[in-house]
Amino acid sequence: MSEQSPENGPENSGEQVPVLECRNLSISYFVRAGEIPAVIDFNLKLMPGEAHGVVGESGCGKSTVALAIMQYLGQNGRIVGGELLFNGRDMRTMSEEELRDLRGSKIAMVYQEPMASLNPAMKIGEQLAEVPVYHENVSMEEALARAHEMLANVNLPDPARIMDSYPHQISGGQQQRVVIAMALLSNPSLLLLDEPTTALDVTVEAGIVELIKEISAKFGTSMIYISHNLGLILETCDRITVMYSGEAVEVGDIDTVFNNMRHPYTRGLFASIPLPGADKNAHPLVAIPGQLPLPHQRPKGCNFGPRCQFFDEARCDYGMIPMDKVDTGSEHYVRCSKWSEIDWDATRPKADERPPVEPGDVVLRVDDLTKHYEIEDSALFVLGGGETKTVKANEELNFIAREAETVAIVGESGCGKSTFAKVLMGLEEATEGEVVLGNLDLANLPVDKRDAKTIAKLQMVFQNPFDTLNPSHTVGGQIARVIRKFGVETDKDKVQDRVNELLDIVKLPRDFAKRRPRQLSGGQKQRVGIARAFAGNPEVVIADEPVSALDVSVQAAVTELLMDIQREHRTTLLFISHDLSVVRYLADRIVVMYLGKIMEQGTTDEIFAPPYHPYTEALLSAVPIADTHIEKRKVLLTGELPSPSNPPKGCPFSTRCPYVIEGLCETREPPLRRMADGHQIACHLDEITLKDMKPVISVPDEKASEPAE
């Protein structure tokens, strides 16, 4: 690496010893085919109390760096170059016993999936107490007392109940807080957070983010936050490293990198994010072209070269590109040969403007749809001896969807979004009400009683493309089966032509028809899922969190793809999501659900501007936004989502609402207030109070008219 390395410059010399320092760190995995370089020439300096974000697409090496710090690389992983210093000492020289003492006491890690870190057969109190008992040799009594105190520190209600619970008896957000409490019990110097909020609702995520900031201030813990969510990094970190294909390509403090990014890849990531100001018609998102190269197929020279609009074969395709210091901010470095020659204001990624799509007639009408489940309490323990309870999954839902319109259904997990989708698809039957597609009521028409024509009209794109494709069949075979099944084409040659046409539509090479799912990336698999959903020429497509598992650059490509197909075929899209950033960009109208009921519905502009339902206000405040110019009003929800089997008697949101009217909200169901044509809010607050609400998200005038960088 050049002498202008971000971690070896004179500006970084000081009396304070870094908690962690990676110096020209290189990590490889050794397989039958030979050495596979996973991380190359990685530098990072983390000072006491500092939070450093590491971002990039899946496969760029973020988690490999974290595993190297924990010395958890496995049998075939190895540090092959550079130094890894913890409090000034090279961890590679430490014995296994020293490393065991270090993990959990001085260095702790919080993983993406909390249940992977918790023993399902042990009570939470016992698991927490193990940490101080093992690392500090304290008594069990003292360990349990410290565990109780730490659960209170991570803002868990009723710590005594949590201590006495098994992991499956608490919510996902509570499980993640328990894992954070476990990591903090020995007051570590360094906390590694690897996508700790990816699987959580935005409201729970907001609470965890706030908690992480409090932890840093209270305990002085240094943190490395690994994420693909740039909004979260902005809210939690002081500095940022952007990684691409095993290399750090840009390093700097948060404000400098966000406002003066100087690597084309960083610019590409931001152009893929639906920030306020992005518009699906006027300012469409711009996906990064191409694919992340596999570690053993990296190009010569710049790894990003094949995807870069500024690529110059003579300069970018030769040798290793060094890190270079940028003058726009303190300690700002970039791995690019041409950064100083690019006119960054004139070369913002921009897609062609498109005319708005005019919605047609009503295609789908939902009238008073209700879905209840009868469950027997304690039936697992005493067969037939439990009390019967009713779970009100959907309660009197009313809305419409028009031809070529995108209607988003949003809300936290457990609000009834997916239950509605199951009723619509015929996987469940409604308890009451109607779901009318054209002239046919589907509410009590299970899928096995629907004819092929009806099934073809309603298709679904699922959240996880890995689980919805048959690994034994080719991509072309799976798409062709749908075409034949729904009678679109029967002639063999015409079926193949239609498969090729669908692959063209989802922008996949035609020879992918011969591939099996294991040979495709996550984004490519999701495109196949979309092609399959549209193979029967559906009138309505239900997309259930179709982009939440994808990288932001792939997200942008899949989002644009859905809209392109919708424009061409005038398909109605029901978009189920908890990501309000994507919803704001994609949807024409939004339905906000909470505990089985619709709290608010209206056009996207109406939902994102006052008046709000108090729950909508909290959802909007919870959205992390990767823009330093955006002003956001903080509204943190307290308490947990009530059980659908025991909902509040009055307004379902009354137990968590900051505006609750004592004696009214918890006893009486809220009236439906019509704020404008099509804009409805179910709330006891009067219209004047609702209309006087301040905006949650404010976009400065000079930024409002610009596309996001």
Secondary structure as GFF3:
##gff-version 3
##sequence-region A 1 709
A	DSSP	three_ten_helix	10	12	.	.	.	ID=ss1
A	DSSP	beta_strand	20	31	.	.	.	ID=ss2
A	DSSP	beta_strand	34	46	.	.	.	ID=ss3
A	DSSP	beta_strand	51	55	.	.	.	ID=ss4
A	DSSP	alpha_helix	62	69	.	.	.	ID=ss5
A	DSSP	beta_strand	77	86	.	.	.	ID=ss6
A	DSSP	beta_strand	89	90	.	.	.	ID=ss7
A	DSSP	three_ten_helix	91	93	.	.	.	ID=ss8
A	DSSP	alpha_helix	96	102	.	.	.	ID=ss9
A	DSSP	beta_strand	107	110	.	.	.	ID=ss10
A	DSSP	three_ten_helix	114	116	.	.	.	ID=ss11
A	DSSP	alpha_helix	124	136	.	.	.	ID=ss12
A	DSSP	alpha_helix	140	153	.	.	.	ID=ss13
A	DSSP	alpha_helix	159	163	.	.	.	ID=ss14
A	DSSP	three_ten_helix	167	169	.	.	.	ID=ss15
A	DSSP	alpha_helix	172	184	.	.	.	ID=ss16
A	DSSP	beta_strand	190	194	.	.	.	ID=ss17
A	DSSP	alpha_helix	202	219	.	.	.	ID=ss18
A	DSSP	beta_strand	222	226	.	.	.	ID=ss19
A	DSSP	alpha_helix	230	236	.	.	.	ID=ss20
A	DSSP	beta_strand	239	244	.	.	.	ID=ss21
A	DSSP	beta_strand	247	253	.	.	.	ID=ss22
A	DSSP	alpha_helix	254	259	.	.	.	ID=ss23
A	DSSP	alpha_helix	264	271	.	.	.	ID=ss24
A	DSSP	three_ten_helix	295	297	.	.	.	ID=ss25
A	DSSP	three_ten_helix	305	307	.	.	.	ID=ss26
A	DSSP	alpha_helix	313	316	.	.	.	ID=ss27
A	DSSP	beta_strand	324	326	.	.	.	ID=ss28
A	DSSP	beta_strand	332	334	.	.	.	ID=ss29
A	DSSP	three_ten_helix	339	341	.	.	.	ID=ss30
A	DSSP	beta_strand	362	376	.	.	.	ID=ss31
A	DSSP	beta_strand	388	402	.	.	.	ID=ss32
A	DSSP	beta_strand	406	410	.	.	.	ID=ss33
A	DSSP	alpha_helix	417	425	.	.	.	ID=ss34
A	DSSP	beta_strand	432	437	.	.	.	ID=ss35
A	DSSP	beta_strand	440	441	.	.	.	ID=ss36
A	DSSP	three_ten_helix	447	449	.	.	.	ID=ss37
A	DSSP	alpha_helix	452	457	.	.	.	ID=ss38
A	DSSP	beta_strand	458	461	.	.	.	ID=ss39
A	DSSP	alpha_helix	475	485	.	.	.	ID=ss40
A	DSSP	alpha_helix	492	505	.	.	.	ID=ss41
A	DSSP	three_ten_helix	510	514	.	.	.	ID=ss42
A	DSSP	three_ten_helix	517	519	.	.	.	ID=ss43
A	DSSP	alpha_helix	522	533	.	.	.	ID=ss44
A	DSSP	beta_strand	540	544	.	.	.	ID=ss45
A	DSSP	alpha_helix	552	569	.	.	.	ID=ss46
A	DSSP	beta_strand	572	577	.	.	.	ID=ss47
A	DSSP	alpha_helix	580	586	.	.	.	ID=ss48
A	DSSP	beta_strand	589	594	.	.	.	ID=ss49
A	DSSP	beta_strand	597	603	.	.	.	ID=ss50
A	DSSP	alpha_helix	604	607	.	.	.	ID=ss51
A	DSSP	alpha_helix	614	622	.	.	.	ID=ss52
A	DSSP	beta_strand	631	632	.	.	.	ID=ss53
A	DSSP	beta_strand	672	676	.	.	.	ID=ss54
A	DSSP	beta_strand	679	682	.	.	.	ID=ss55
A	DSSP	alpha_helix	687	691	.	.	.	ID=ss56
A	DSSP	beta_strand	697	698	.	.	.	ID=ss57
A	DSSP	alpha_helix	701	704	.	.	.	ID=ss58
###
